[in-house]
């Protein structure tokens, strides 16, 4: 499992670097999704399956939906849409596809090798999750909510300003 952890961590660092260095938002989004999946793989190899599931469902899913909303609010005209279509060539998808293939290979190896030990399942109810989130992690949850609120307000202002022509 150490090799899987190391490989997933390398994929996470590479894809996150690509997120920061890309100038096209769609390309950065593709690398961001791969980065979130790699972090979920890291959580899973550390034995935190619940955190890995939350990473995939909430972060990867929510980030994708928020990005779609921002693109809809920016109301791209026909010229921008054609330029975006030209950018989405197989060459552009090669980097995220390669990193995602590495993660898929890790998943297959982990499933086939079966080195993980069976852990007794225990039901975790919403009360336990709420106590954990709003207990020792209260500050982190509040900071994340403020960050999401700032992103929402920024997206609103970007959409409003682009609708007026600048």
Sine and cosine of phi, psi and omega as CSV:
sin_phi,cos_phi,sin_psi,cos_psi,sin_omega,cos_omega
0.00,0.00,-0.39,0.92,0.03,-1.00
-0.89,0.45,-0.61,0.80,0.02,-1.00
-0.92,0.40,-0.65,0.76,0.04,-1.00
-0.90,0.44,-0.68,0.73,0.02,-1.00
-0.87,0.49,-0.72,0.69,-0.03,-1.00
-0.90,0.44,-0.70,0.71,0.00,-1.00
-0.90,0.43,-0.67,0.74,0.04,-1.00
-0.91,0.42,-0.61,0.80,0.03,-1.00
-0.92,0.40,-0.63,0.77,0.04,-1.00
-0.90,0.43,-0.69,0.72,0.04,-1.00
-0.88,0.48,-0.65,0.76,0.01,-1.00
-0.89,0.45,-0.69,0.72,-0.02,-1.00
-0.92,0.39,-0.69,0.72,-0.01,-1.00
-0.90,0.44,-0.74,0.67,-0.04,-1.00
-0.93,0.37,-0.57,0.82,0.05,-1.00
-0.93,0.37,-0.61,0.80,0.10,-1.00
-0.88,0.47,-0.64,0.76,0.03,-1.00
-0.92,0.39,-0.54,0.84,0.06,-1.00
-0.88,0.48,-0.70,0.71,-0.07,-1.00
-0.95,0.30,-0.54,0.84,-0.11,-0.99
-1.00,-0.04,-0.16,0.99,0.00,-1.00
-0.98,0.20,0.61,-0.79,0.02,-1.00
-0.99,-0.13,-0.29,0.96,0.03,-1.00
-0.99,-0.13,0.79,-0.61,-0.10,-1.00
-0.89,0.47,-0.60,0.80,-0.01,-1.00
-0.91,0.42,-0.64,0.77,0.01,-1.00
-0.92,0.40,-0.67,0.74,0.03,-1.00
-0.89,0.46,-0.60,0.80,0.01,-1.00
-0.90,0.43,-0.65,0.76,0.02,-1.00
-0.87,0.49,-0.70,0.71,0.03,-1.00
-0.93,0.36,-0.53,0.85,0.02,-1.00
-0.91,0.42,-0.65,0.76,0.04,-1.00
-0.89,0.45,-0.69,0.73,0.04,-1.00
-0.89,0.46,-0.64,0.77,0.03,-1.00
-0.89,0.46,-0.69,0.72,0.02,-1.00
-0.91,0.42,-0.61,0.79,0.05,-1.00
-0.92,0.39,-0.59,0.80,0.03,-1.00
-0.92,0.39,-0.65,0.76,0.04,-1.00
-0.91,0.42,-0.61,0.79,0.07,-1.00
-0.89,0.45,-0.61,0.79,0.05,-1.00
-0.91,0.43,-0.64,0.77,0.06,-1.00
-0.88,0.48,-0.72,0.70,0.03,-1.00
-0.86,0.51,-0.68,0.74,-0.03,-1.00
-0.90,0.43,-0.66,0.76,0.00,-1.00
-0.93,0.36,-0.39,0.92,0.06,-1.00
-0.99,0.10,-0.03,1.00,0.04,-1.00
1.00,-0.06,0.18,0.98,0.00,-1.00
-0.97,-0.25,0.96,0.29,-0.05,-1.00
-0.91,0.42,-0.58,0.81,0.01,-1.00
-0.90,0.43,-0.69,0.73,0.04,-1.00
-0.91,0.42,-0.59,0.81,0.04,-1.00
-0.91,0.42,-0.68,0.73,0.03,-1.00
-0.90,0.44,-0.67,0.74,0.05,-1.00
-0.89,0.45,-0.61,0.79,0.01,-1.00
-0.87,0.49,-0.70,0.71,-0.02,-1.00
-0.95,0.31,-0.75,0.67,-0.10,-0.99
-0.95,0.31,-0.78,0.63,-0.11,-0.99
-0.99,0.16,-0.82,0.57,-0.12,-0.99
-0.96,0.28,-0.82,0.57,-0.03,-1.00
-0.89,0.45,-0.68,0.74,0.02,-1.00
-0.93,0.36,-0.72,0.69,-0.04,-1.00
-0.92,0.38,-0.64,0.77,0.01,-1.00
-0.89,0.46,-0.68,0.73,0.01,-1.00
-0.89,0.46,-0.71,0.71,-0.02,-1.00
-0.91,0.42,-0.69,0.72,0.03,-1.00
-0.88,0.47,-0.64,0.77,0.02,-1.00
-0.90,0.44,-0.68,0.74,0.04,-1.00
-0.88,0.48,-0.67,0.75,0.03,-1.00
-0.89,0.46,-0.64,0.77,0.02,-1.00
-0.91,0.43,-0.68,0.73,0.03,-1.00
-0.89,0.46,-0.64,0.77,0.03,-1.00
-0.92,0.40,-0.63,0.78,-0.02,-1.00
-0.95,0.31,-0.50,0.87,0.03,-1.00
-0.95,0.32,-0.35,0.94,0.10,-1.00
0.79,0.62,0.91,0.42,-0.02,-1.00
-0.90,0.44,0.64,-0.77,0.03,-1.00
-0.99,0.12,-0.03,-1.00,-0.10,-0.99
-0.89,0.46,-0.64,0.77,0.00,-1.00
-0.89,0.45,-0.66,0.75,0.03,-1.00
-0.91,0.40,-0.63,0.78,-0.01,-1.00
-0.91,0.41,-0.65,0.76,0.02,-1.00
-0.92,0.38,-0.61,0.79,0.03,-1.00
-0.91,0.41,-0.65,0.76,0.05,-1.00
-0.89,0.46,-0.66,0.75,0.01,-1.00
-0.89,0.45,-0.61,0.79,0.03,-1.00
-0.93,0.37,-0.50,0.86,0.00,-1.00
-0.96,0.28,-0.42,0.91,-0.08,-1.00
-1.00,0.07,0.89,0.46,0.05,-1.00
-0.99,-0.10,0.23,-0.97,0.03,-1.00
-0.85,0.53,-0.49,0.87,0.02,-1.00
-0.89,0.45,-0.61,0.79,0.00,-1.00
-0.93,0.36,-0.59,0.81,-0.04,-1.00
-0.99,0.16,-0.15,0.99,-0.10,-0.99
-0.89,0.45,-0.71,0.71,-0.02,-1.00
-0.89,0.45,-0.83,0.55,0.03,-1.00
-0.87,0.48,-0.58,0.82,0.01,-1.00
-0.92,0.40,-0.63,0.77,0.02,-1.00
-0.90,0.43,-0.72,0.69,0.00,-1.00
-0.91,0.41,-0.62,0.79,0.04,-1.00
-0.92,0.39,-0.57,0.82,0.05,-1.00
-0.91,0.42,-0.61,0.80,0.07,-1.00
-0.88,0.48,-0.70,0.72,0.03,-1.00
-0.90,0.43,-0.64,0.77,0.04,-1.00
-0.90,0.43,-0.62,0.78,0.07,-1.00
-0.89,0.46,-0.64,0.77,0.07,-1.00
-0.88,0.47,-0.68,0.73,0.00,-1.00
-0.89,0.46,-0.70,0.71,0.03,-1.00
-0.89,0.45,-0.67,0.74,0.02,-1.00
-0.88,0.48,-0.71,0.71,-0.01,-1.00
-0.90,0.43,-0.61,0.79,-0.01,-1.00
-0.95,0.32,-0.63,0.78,-0.04,-1.00
-0.98,0.22,-0.70,0.72,-0.05,-1.00
-0.93,0.36,-0.62,0.78,0.06,-1.00
0.87,0.50,0.67,0.74,-0.01,-1.00
-0.98,0.21,-0.20,0.98,-0.06,-1.00
-0.96,0.27,0.59,-0.81,0.05,-1.00
-1.00,0.05,0.44,-0.90,-0.01,-1.00
-0.99,0.17,0.81,-0.59,-0.01,-1.00
-0.96,-0.28,0.66,-0.75,-0.01,-1.00
-0.91,0.41,0.75,-0.67,-0.03,-1.00
-0.97,0.22,0.61,-0.79,0.02,-1.00
-0.67,-0.75,0.76,-0.65,-0.03,-1.00
-0.95,0.31,0.74,-0.67,0.05,-1.00
-0.90,-0.43,0.90,-0.43,-0.03,-1.00
-1.00,0.03,0.12,-0.99,-0.01,-1.00
-0.90,0.45,-0.46,0.89,0.01,-1.00
-0.92,0.39,-0.69,0.72,0.02,-1.00
-0.91,0.42,-0.64,0.77,0.03,-1.00
-0.91,0.42,-0.70,0.71,0.01,-1.00
-0.89,0.45,-0.67,0.74,0.02,-1.00
-0.90,0.43,-0.59,0.81,0.02,-1.00
-0.94,0.33,-0.68,0.73,-0.03,-1.00
-0.94,0.35,-0.67,0.74,-0.08,-1.00
-0.99,-0.17,0.20,0.98,0.11,-0.99
-0.99,-0.15,-0.99,-0.16,-0.04,-1.00
-0.95,0.32,-0.32,0.95,-0.05,-1.00
-0.96,-0.28,0.37,0.93,-0.07,-1.00
-0.86,0.51,-0.72,0.69,-0.03,-1.00
-0.90,0.45,-0.66,0.75,0.01,-1.00
-0.91,0.42,-0.65,0.76,0.02,-1.00
-0.91,0.41,-0.68,0.74,0.00,-1.00
-0.92,0.39,-0.63,0.78,0.04,-1.00
-0.91,0.41,-0.63,0.78,0.04,-1.00
-0.91,0.42,-0.63,0.77,0.02,-1.00
-0.92,0.38,-0.60,0.80,0.06,-1.00
-0.92,0.40,-0.62,0.79,0.04,-1.00
-0.90,0.44,-0.69,0.73,0.04,-1.00
-0.91,0.42,-0.62,0.79,0.05,-1.00
-0.90,0.43,-0.67,0.75,0.04,-1.00
-0.89,0.45,-0.64,0.77,0.06,-1.00
-0.90,0.43,-0.64,0.77,0.03,-1.00
-0.90,0.44,-0.70,0.71,0.02,-1.00
-0.91,0.42,-0.66,0.75,0.03,-1.00
-0.89,0.45,-0.69,0.73,0.02,-1.00
-0.89,0.45,-0.63,0.78,0.03,-1.00
-0.89,0.46,-0.73,0.69,-0.03,-1.00
-0.93,0.38,-0.61,0.79,0.06,-1.00
-0.89,0.46,-0.70,0.71,0.01,-1.00
-0.91,0.41,-0.66,0.75,0.00,-1.00
-0.92,0.40,-0.69,0.73,-0.03,-1.00
-0.94,0.34,-0.59,0.80,-0.02,-1.00
-0.95,0.30,-0.43,0.90,0.05,-1.00
-0.94,0.35,-0.44,0.90,0.00,-1.00
-1.00,0.00,0.00,1.00,0.02,-1.00
1.00,0.01,0.38,0.93,0.11,-0.99
0.71,-0.70,0.00,0.00,0.00,0.00
